[in-house]
Amino acid sequence: MNKTFIIAEAGVNHNGNLATAENLIDAAAKAGADAVKFQTFYTENLCSKTAPKADYQNKYTRKDETQFQMLKKLELDKKAHLQLMAYADKKNIQFLSSPFDLRSIDLLDALGMNLFKIPSGEITNLPYLEKIGTLGKQVVLSTGMADLDEIQFAIETLEKSGMKLDDISLLHCCTQYPASMEEVNLLAMQTMARRFPTVRIGYSDHTVGIEVAIAAVALGARIIEKHFTLDRRMPGPDHEASLEPDELKGMVCAIRHIELALGDGIKQPSPAEIKNKTIVRKSIVASKNIKKGEKFSQLNITIKRPGTGISPVEWYTVLGKRAKRNFKAEDLISL
């Protein structure tokens, strides 16, 4: 990856409507994202019928609805996946989806998906990780709610199951929707990079706004994932913590600018600076008329622009030397 890989996370913001899902693909492609990601699950395999909802889910969905009932309405079947994959291909954007159960892994593998995004909640799911590891695909693993030892466990499980370390990427993440600035702990991304130097490191952002994702790129993130929606006012669990299309486009544009600004890390003059160097730097010049044979002293020479003459670095070399010709005030000094 020579640039930041930007994943526009549509997730379940389609609200179970395929036309809305296609509009999300349109928005992600228009924004310039590299991939658009959905979520694949069979509700019966994902959660029990009595599983409670998170506080943020209760806030933005019906309180008399269970997590099972909420998720059931958001499932995408095989036919829907095929339709959305074809539509993403038509729009020239990579289709991705996070599987949330073993059957969903099989579905996405059968459909030919080459990059698997493992959601944070599955980082301790041993059978799930083992199954992913056998596929020989690239993996992006979110690490929300995890500590370093749990991340180590997940990496080792994937590796023991057949994965190459080169095919694993890690995303720092705070699993809260939206995440507060105080809980982001963005520097933990660099801690992960030091602990796991052989894998790519990125950031999955759940904050409001785009500045934290941009900061993550400046700190070295090679992958950025960000939830987006067509309209934050839509009903559903994730809309409130998502960007709207214009904001997503602004984030992508800002990240591309940051990539250019980061450069190669070599401290040397840029081509534009080289052209400006003689204009901005200074030379040793005569501060008054100087006759041939007269000694250069602090009384008759000074330092002024342009920088086309003797550099001020040579100030003490010039002092005490005798003029080999006449100089008028403000002439560049030569020896």
C-alpha positions as CSV (number, residue, x, y, z in Angstrom):
1,M,0.0,0.0,0.0
2,N,1.6,3.2,-1.2
3,K,-1.2,5.3,0.1
4,T,-3.7,5.2,3.0
5,F,-6.4,2.6,2.2
6,I,-9.7,4.3,3.1
7,I,-12.7,2.1,3.9
8,A,-16.1,3.9,3.9
9,E,-18.0,1.9,6.4
10,A,-21.7,1.7,5.3
11,G,-22.3,-1.1,7.9
12,V,-26.0,-1.5,8.5
13,N,-26.8,2.1,7.5
14,H,-28.8,0.8,4.6
15,N,-31.6,0.0,7.1
16,G,-32.3,-3.2,5.1
17,N,-33.1,-1.4,1.9
18,L,-31.1,-2.3,-1.2
19,A,-31.7,1.0,-3.0
20,T,-30.3,2.8,0.1
21,A,-27.3,0.4,0.0
22,E,-26.6,1.3,-3.6
23,N,-26.9,5.0,-2.8
24,L,-24.3,4.4,-0.1
25,I,-22.0,2.8,-2.7
26,D,-22.5,5.8,-4.9
27,A,-21.6,8.2,-2.1
28,A,-18.5,6.2,-1.1
29,A,-17.3,6.1,-4.7
30,K,-18.0,9.8,-5.3
31,A,-16.1,10.6,-2.1
32,G,-13.0,8.8,-3.4
33,A,-12.9,6.0,-0.9
34,D,-10.9,2.9,-1.8
35,A,-13.6,0.5,-0.5
36,V,-17.1,0.4,0.8
37,K,-17.9,-2.0,3.6
38,F,-21.1,-3.6,4.8
39,Q,-21.8,-6.2,7.5
40,T,-22.7,-9.8,6.9
41,F,-24.5,-11.9,9.5
42,Y,-27.1,-14.4,10.2
43,T,-28.9,-13.1,13.2
44,E,-29.6,-16.6,14.6
45,N,-25.8,-17.2,14.7
46,L,-24.8,-13.7,15.9
47,C,-26.8,-13.2,19.1
48,S,-29.3,-14.9,21.3
49,K,-33.0,-13.7,21.3
50,T,-32.5,-12.3,24.8
51,A,-29.2,-10.4,24.2
52,P,-29.5,-6.8,25.4
53,K,-28.8,-3.8,23.2
54,A,-25.9,-1.4,23.9
55,D,-26.9,2.0,25.3
56,Y,-26.2,3.7,22.0
57,Q,-28.4,1.2,20.2
58,N,-31.2,1.8,22.7
59,K,-30.8,5.6,22.1
60,Y,-31.3,5.4,18.3
61,T,-33.7,2.4,17.9
62,R,-37.0,1.4,19.5
63,K,-36.6,0.6,23.2
64,D,-39.2,-2.2,23.0
65,E,-37.1,-4.0,20.3
66,T,-34.5,-6.6,21.2
67,Q,-31.0,-6.7,19.7
68,F,-32.1,-9.8,17.8
69,Q,-35.2,-8.1,16.4
70,M,-33.1,-5.0,15.4
71,L,-30.5,-7.0,13.6
72,K,-32.9,-9.3,11.9
73,K,-34.2,-6.3,9.9
74,L,-30.7,-5.4,8.8
75,E,-29.6,-8.8,7.3
76,L,-28.4,-8.9,3.7
77,D,-28.9,-12.3,2.0
78,K,-26.8,-13.9,-0.7
79,K,-28.8,-12.3,-3.5
80,A,-28.3,-8.9,-1.9
81,H,-24.6,-9.4,-1.6
82,L,-24.3,-10.4,-5.3
83,Q,-26.3,-7.3,-6.3
84,L,-24.2,-5.0,-4.2
85,M,-20.9,-6.5,-5.2
86,A,-21.8,-6.1,-8.9
87,Y,-22.9,-2.5,-8.3
88,A,-19.7,-1.7,-6.4
89,D,-17.7,-3.2,-9.3
90,K,-19.6,-1.0,-11.7
91,K,-18.8,2.0,-9.6
92,N,-15.1,1.1,-9.5
93,I,-14.9,0.7,-5.7
94,Q,-13.9,-2.4,-3.8
95,F,-16.7,-4.2,-2.0
96,L,-16.0,-5.4,1.5
97,S,-18.1,-6.8,4.3
98,S,-17.4,-7.9,7.9
99,P,-18.6,-11.4,8.7
100,F,-20.0,-11.8,12.2
101,D,-20.4,-15.6,12.3
102,L,-18.9,-18.8,10.7
103,R,-21.7,-19.1,8.1
104,S,-21.1,-15.6,7.0
105,I,-17.4,-16.3,6.5
106,D,-18.3,-19.2,4.2
107,L,-20.7,-16.9,2.2
108,L,-18.2,-14.2,1.7
109,D,-15.4,-16.7,0.8
110,A,-17.7,-18.4,-1.7
111,L,-18.5,-15.0,-3.3
112,G,-14.8,-14.4,-3.8
113,M,-14.0,-11.6,-1.4
114,N,-10.3,-11.3,-1.0
115,L,-10.0,-9.1,2.0
116,F,-11.7,-10.0,5.3
117,K,-12.4,-7.3,7.9
118,I,-12.7,-8.8,11.4
119,P,-14.8,-6.7,13.7
120,S,-13.6,-5.9,17.2
121,G,-16.1,-8.2,18.9
122,E,-14.6,-11.3,17.2
123,I,-11.0,-10.8,18.5
124,T,-11.4,-13.4,21.1
125,N,-13.6,-15.8,19.0
126,L,-11.2,-18.7,18.6
127,P,-13.1,-20.8,16.1
128,Y,-13.9,-17.7,14.0
129,L,-10.2,-16.7,13.9
130,E,-9.1,-20.2,13.0
131,K,-11.6,-20.3,10.1
132,I,-10.5,-16.9,8.8
133,G,-6.9,-18.0,9.1
134,T,-7.4,-21.0,6.8
135,L,-8.7,-18.9,3.9
136,G,-5.4,-17.5,2.6
137,K,-6.9,-14.0,2.3
138,Q,-5.8,-10.6,3.5
139,V,-7.2,-9.7,6.9
140,V,-7.9,-6.3,8.6
141,L,-8.4,-6.8,12.3
142,S,-10.1,-4.2,14.5
143,T,-8.9,-4.1,18.0
144,G,-11.6,-2.2,19.9
145,M,-12.0,-3.2,23.6
146,A,-8.8,-5.3,23.3
147,D,-5.4,-5.1,25.1
148,L,-2.1,-6.0,23.6
149,D,-2.2,-9.6,24.9
150,E,-5.6,-10.2,23.3
151,I,-4.3,-8.7,20.0
152,Q,-1.2,-11.0,20.3
153,F,-3.6,-14.0,20.8
154,A,-5.6,-13.1,17.7
155,I,-2.5,-12.7,15.5
156,E,-1.0,-15.9,16.7
157,T,-4.2,-17.8,16.1
158,L,-4.5,-16.5,12.6
159,E,-0.8,-17.3,11.9
160,K,-1.1,-20.8,13.3
161,S,-4.1,-21.4,11.1
162,G,-2.1,-20.6,8.0
163,M,-2.0,-16.9,7.6
164,K,1.2,-14.9,6.7
165,L,2.0,-11.9,8.9
166,D,2.4,-9.8,5.8
167,D,-1.4,-10.4,5.1
168,I,-2.5,-9.0,8.5
169,S,-3.3,-5.4,9.3
170,L,-4.5,-4.0,12.7
171,L,-6.8,-1.1,13.3
172,H,-6.8,0.7,16.6
173,C,-10.3,1.5,17.6
174,C,-12.5,2.7,20.4
175,T,-15.8,0.7,20.4
176,Q,-18.2,3.4,21.4
177,Y,-20.7,5.2,19.1
178,P,-19.8,8.0,19.0
179,A,-16.5,7.8,20.8
180,S,-15.5,10.8,22.9
181,M,-12.2,12.5,22.3
182,E,-11.0,11.6,25.8
183,E,-11.4,7.8,25.0
184,V,-9.8,7.7,21.6
185,N,-6.2,7.2,22.9
186,L,-4.8,7.7,19.4
187,L,-1.2,7.2,20.6
188,A,-2.1,3.6,21.3
189,M,-1.9,3.1,17.6
190,Q,1.8,3.8,17.8
191,T,2.2,1.5,20.8
192,M,0.6,-1.3,18.6
193,A,3.1,-0.5,15.8
194,R,6.0,-0.9,18.2
195,R,4.6,-4.2,19.6
196,F,3.7,-5.6,16.2
197,P,6.3,-4.2,13.8
198,T,5.7,-6.7,11.0
199,V,2.0,-5.8,10.4
200,R,0.3,-2.7,9.0
201,I,-1.3,-0.4,11.5
202,G,-4.4,1.7,10.9
203,Y,-7.4,3.3,12.7
204,S,-11.1,2.7,12.8
205,D,-12.7,6.0,13.8
206,H,-16.0,6.3,15.7
207,T,-15.6,9.9,16.7
208,V,-17.8,12.8,15.5
209,G,-16.1,14.7,12.7
210,I,-13.0,14.0,10.6
211,E,-10.1,15.5,12.5
212,V,-9.1,12.4,14.5
213,A,-9.0,10.2,11.3
214,I,-6.7,12.8,9.7
215,A,-4.5,13.0,12.8
216,A,-4.2,9.2,12.6
217,V,-2.8,9.4,9.1
218,A,-0.3,12.0,10.3
219,L,0.8,9.5,13.0
220,G,1.3,6.7,10.5
221,A,-2.0,5.0,9.9
222,R,-2.0,3.1,6.6
223,I,-5.7,2.2,6.8
224,I,-8.6,4.4,7.8
225,E,-12.1,3.1,8.4
226,K,-15.0,5.5,9.0
227,H,-18.7,5.0,9.3
228,F,-20.9,7.1,6.9
229,T,-24.6,7.5,6.1
230,L,-26.8,9.3,3.7
231,D,-28.4,11.2,6.5
232,R,-27.7,11.2,10.2
233,R,-31.4,11.8,10.9
234,M,-32.3,8.4,9.6
235,P,-33.4,5.8,12.2
236,G,-31.0,3.1,13.1
237,P,-28.1,2.3,15.5
238,D,-25.1,3.8,13.7
239,H,-26.3,6.8,11.8
240,E,-25.6,9.3,14.6
241,A,-21.9,8.4,14.7
242,S,-21.5,8.5,10.9
243,L,-20.3,11.1,8.4
244,E,-22.7,12.4,5.8
245,P,-21.5,12.2,2.1
246,D,-20.0,15.7,1.9
247,E,-18.1,15.1,5.1
248,L,-16.8,11.8,3.9
249,K,-15.5,13.5,0.7
250,G,-13.9,16.1,2.8
251,M,-12.1,13.5,5.0
252,V,-10.8,11.6,1.9
253,C,-9.6,14.9,0.4
254,A,-7.9,15.9,3.7
255,I,-6.2,12.5,4.0
256,R,-4.8,12.7,0.5
257,H,-3.4,16.2,1.2
258,I,-1.8,14.9,4.4
259,E,-0.2,12.0,2.5
260,L,1.4,14.5,0.1
261,A,2.5,16.7,3.0
262,L,4.1,13.8,4.9
263,G,6.7,13.3,2.1
264,D,9.6,10.9,2.3
265,G,11.1,12.1,5.6
266,I,14.4,13.1,4.1
267,K,15.4,16.6,5.3
268,Q,16.6,18.4,2.2
269,P,15.5,21.5,0.1
270,S,12.5,20.9,-2.1
271,P,12.6,21.9,-5.8
272,A,10.5,25.0,-5.0
273,E,12.9,25.9,-2.1
274,I,15.9,25.6,-4.3
275,K,14.5,28.2,-6.6
276,N,13.9,30.5,-3.6
277,K,17.2,29.9,-1.9
278,T,19.2,32.7,-3.5
279,I,16.3,35.1,-3.1
280,V,15.7,34.5,0.7
281,R,19.2,33.9,1.9
282,K,21.9,36.6,2.2
283,S,25.4,37.4,1.1
284,I,28.2,39.5,2.3
285,V,28.0,43.0,0.7
286,A,29.7,46.3,1.0
287,S,28.1,48.7,3.5
288,K,30.0,51.7,2.0
289,N,32.4,52.4,-0.8
290,I,35.6,50.3,-0.4
291,K,38.8,51.1,-2.3
292,K,41.1,48.4,-3.7
293,G,43.6,47.3,-1.1
294,E,41.4,48.3,1.8
295,K,40.8,45.7,4.5
296,F,37.3,44.3,4.9
297,S,36.0,45.1,8.4
298,Q,32.8,45.3,10.3
299,L,32.8,49.0,9.4
300,N,32.6,48.5,5.7
301,I,30.8,45.1,5.1
302,T,27.4,43.8,6.1
303,I,25.0,41.0,5.3
304,K,22.0,41.5,2.9
305,R,19.9,39.7,0.3
306,P,20.3,38.2,-2.3
307,G,22.2,35.0,-1.6
308,T,24.1,34.9,-4.9
309,G,27.4,36.0,-3.4
310,I,29.7,34.9,-0.6
311,S,27.6,33.2,2.2
312,P,27.6,34.8,5.7
313,V,29.0,31.5,6.8
314,E,32.3,32.8,5.5
315,W,32.1,36.1,7.6
316,Y,35.2,35.5,9.6
317,T,37.1,34.3,6.5
318,V,36.3,37.6,4.7
319,L,37.1,39.9,7.7
320,G,40.7,41.1,7.5
321,K,41.1,40.2,3.8
322,R,42.1,43.1,1.4
323,A,39.8,44.2,-1.4
324,K,41.2,43.2,-4.8
325,R,39.2,45.9,-6.5
326,N,37.0,48.9,-5.8
327,F,33.5,48.1,-4.4
328,K,30.5,50.5,-4.2
329,A,28.0,50.4,-1.3
330,E,25.8,47.3,-1.6
331,D,28.0,45.5,-4.1
332,L,28.4,41.8,-3.5
333,I,31.8,41.2,-2.0
334,S,34.2,38.8,-3.8
335,L,37.7,37.7,-2.8
